[in-house]
C-alpha cells in the first residue's frame, strides 16, 4: 500500500527570513511530511518539493534545496524532483513559501491504524528537537511583539540566540520507527504537530478510550518553559499548541513497553513511558 503526506513549513520560514539562514527549513519541510507517513507504519520512498518566491535567487534556492536533500537523507527518501515558481509582486522581496510531498510504502497487513489500541496500553514519548514547525504565530507574537526581542538576542536560559533556538530543525523519526516496527507490536504512532497533545492524540484512539499523560516524566527543551514564561501562557494552552518536548508517541502493549523503550534508546533516541490508555475520552494531564 502506498501512503502519502503533504505539508509545509508555515510561518517558521519568517524566522529564516529574519536570520537570512535558509539551509534548515528544507529539513522541516521533509520532516513534516515524512513523520506523518511514518505514523502509518510506512517506509518513506521518495519526496518532491515546491518553492515559490517573488524572484529566484540561485544562491538562496540552493541553500533551501540543500536542507531538503539533508532531510531526505535523514529519512531515507529519494529526492526525485520539485518545482521552483517565480511569482513577481506576489511575495515580498526576499521571502518565499515552500511545501513538500512524501510517498511511502507498507504491507497492508502491517499498516498502523490505531484499531488495536486497548485499555492499559502504554504511551511512549520520543523526544523532539524543539518547537519543530508549529506554533510560530504565537512564538512571533510573544517574542517579537510583546517582548520586543530580536533573533540575534542571546538568551542565557537557552544557551544560544533566540533565532538559533527557533530555527532548530524538526526531528525526523525514520530511524526511530525503523528500530521498532519489525521487532515489536506497535498499536499506534502519533506525530505531535499543530494542536499539540489535545488534538493529535485523540485522532488515533478508539471510541470509549482516553489517554492519561504523566507530565514531568520527560525533560522538555528549555524553549518551551521560556515561551510559557515570556508569554504568561497556562499549561493547557501550551499543551494545546506545542509538542512540549515530545515530537512522536508510540502506543504499545504494556508487556512490550520496556523493550520498545530499550530499542529506541539503542537507536539513539531519548524515550520514556509517559502515559497510558484509560477508559473515557480525550487527554488528561496529571
N, C-alpha and C positions, 0 to 999 in steps of 0.2 A: 504494500500500500504506500502510495506517495503522500507525504504530508508537507504542507507548505505554510509559510508565515510571512507576513509583510509588516513593516513598521518603519519609523523614522527616529530622529534624534530629538525632535521637539525643540523647545526653547533653550536647551543646553547649548545649542550652536551659538547663541548670543554671547556666552562666556568665551567661546573660541574667538569670536569677532573682537571682543574687548582685549583679549590677550594676544591676538594675532598669532594664534597657535592652532594649527589645523590638522595635525597628524594623529589625533586621538579620536575625533568624532566619528571617523570611519569604523573604528573598533566598536564604538557604541552602536552604530547602525547595524553591524553584523550581529552583535550580541542580542539586541532586542528582537531580531528575527529568529536567530538560531536557538536561543533559550526557549522560545515558545514551541519550536519544533521538537526540541529535546523532551519537553513535558509529555509528549505522546509516545515516548519510547523510541523515537526515530533517530537514525544516524544521519546527520547533515551530509548532503551530496554536493550541492552547488549553490552559488549566490550571484545575484545581479544587483547593481546599484544604479541609482538615479540621482544626479546632481543638477540643480537648477540655480542659475545666477544671472545677474544683470549683464556682466561682461566676463567672459572666460579669461582668467589669468593663469597661464600654464603652470607656473610655479605653485600657486595655491591649490589648484586642482590636483597636481601631482602629490602634494602633501596629504590631501584628503584621501586619495586613492591608496596612498601608502598605508594609511590607517585601515582602510577596507581590506587590503591584502594581508595585513597583520591579523585582523580579526578572522579572516578566512583560514589563515594558518593555524590560529589557536583552536578553531572549531573543526578543522579537518575538512573544510569545504573547498571546492574549486571555484575560483572567481572566473566565471565563463563569459562575462560581458557587462555592459552597462550603457548608460546614456548621460551625456552632459549637455544640458539645454541652456542656450544663451537667450535671455529674455530681457532686452533693454527696457528701462523705465518701469519694470515690474518689481525688481529688487533694488534696495538702496545700494549705493556704491560699497563694494567690499563684502556684501552679505550674500548668503546662499541658503538653500534648503536641500535636504537630502533624504532619501528613503531607500529601502532595500527589500529584497525578496529572496527567501531561502526555501529550498526544497530538500526534504529528507526522505528516507525510506525505512519501513518497518514491516515485519511479518504481521499479517492481520491478527493472528492469534497472540501476538506479543504486544499489541497496542495497549497503552495505559490510558484508561478512561475514567478511573475512579469508582467503577462499578463494584469492585471487590473490597472497598473500604468498609471496615466494620468497627463497632464499638470496641475500644481497648487498643486499637492500632496506635502506634507511636508516631509522633511528628518529629522529624529530624530537620534541624535548621543548618544550612550551609552558608558560611559567611559571605557577605557581599564585600566589594572593594570600596564602597562608599555610597553616595546617593544614587549611583547608576544614571538613569536617563529620565527620571520622572520627578515632578515636584519643583521644577525650576522656576515656574512663575512665582511661587511662594518664596523661593530662595532669593530671587531678584528683589521682590518686594521687601523682604526682611533686611537684606544686607545693603542693597543699593538705594532704596527709598527711605526706609526707616533709619538704618544705621549710618547712611551716607558713606559707606566703605568703598574702597577701590579694589580691583582684582590683585593689585600689586601689594596690598597691605599684608604684612607678616602677622600671623596670628599664633601667639605662643601656645594656646591650647591645642592647635592643630600641628604645630611644629613645621609649618610651611606657609606659603602665602595663601590668601583666600582663593585666588584663582586656581592655584595648583590643586587645592582640595576639591573645588567644584568641578574641575575638568578631569578628575581621575576617571579613567575609562571603566565602563561597565564590565563586570566579570562575565566571562563566557564559561558555561558549565559543562561543556562537552566532555572534558576529561573526567569530571565527577560522575557524570551519568554512565560513561563507558566503563567506569570502575566497578559499577554495581549491577547494571541491568542484566548481565548474563550470569551473575553469581547469586543474586538474592531475589526474593519476592518483593517487588515494589508495587504497591497498590495505587499510588498517586504521586505525581510530581507537580509542583506549583512554582511558577515564576512570579515573584513578587514585584509587580510593576505599579503603574498608576492605580491609586485606590488602596495601596498598602495591604495590610493584613485583612481588613474588614471586607474588601471587595473581591480580592483574588482567591482567598482560601475557600469560601463557600461555593465557588463555581464548580468544584470537583467533588464536593461532599454529598453523598446520597441524602435524600429526604429523610428527615427524622433524626439526623445526626448533626452534631456541632463539634466545635474544637475548643479545647481549653489550652491556652498558651501561658506558660510559666515565665513571666517577664523576669529578667535578671539571670537566666540560665545560660546566656551567651554574652559575649563582650562586643558591644557595638563600636564602630569607629567614632572618634570624638566629634566629627562634623555634625552628628545628629543632636547631641546634647548642646552643641554650640548654636545650632539653628533654634532649638527649643528655648534656650536662654535668651538669645537676642530677640526672638520674635514673641516671647512670652506665650508660647503655644502649649496647650494642655496635652496630656499623654494620648488621649483618644484621637485628637486631631493629628498628632504625629504619626500614630499607627494607621491612620486613615489615608495618609499621604505618602509615606516613605517606607522603604524596606526595613528600616531600623537595624541594619546590620545583618539581615538575613535575606539574601538575594534569591535563594531557592529552597524549597522544602520538599522532603520526601516523606510519604506516609507508608509505613511498613508494619507488618505484624509484630506484636510485642516480642515474639520469640526471635525475630530477625534483627531487632533494633541495634543490639550491641555489635553484631557482626557487620552491619551496614556502616555504622559509625567507624568501625575499625578499618573497613575497606576504603572509606572516604579519606580518612586520615592518612592511610598508606599511600593514597594518590596525591597527597599534598594539600588536601582541603582541611579547613577548620570546620568541624561539625560537632553538633551536640544534640541530644534529645531535648526538645524544648516544649513539648506538649503532647496531648493525647486526644483521641476521638472519643466523644462522650454522647450520651443521649441528649436530644434537644435540637437547637438550631443556632446558627451564627457562630461568632467568635467571641470568646470570653477571655479577658486578660486577667491573670491572677498572680 
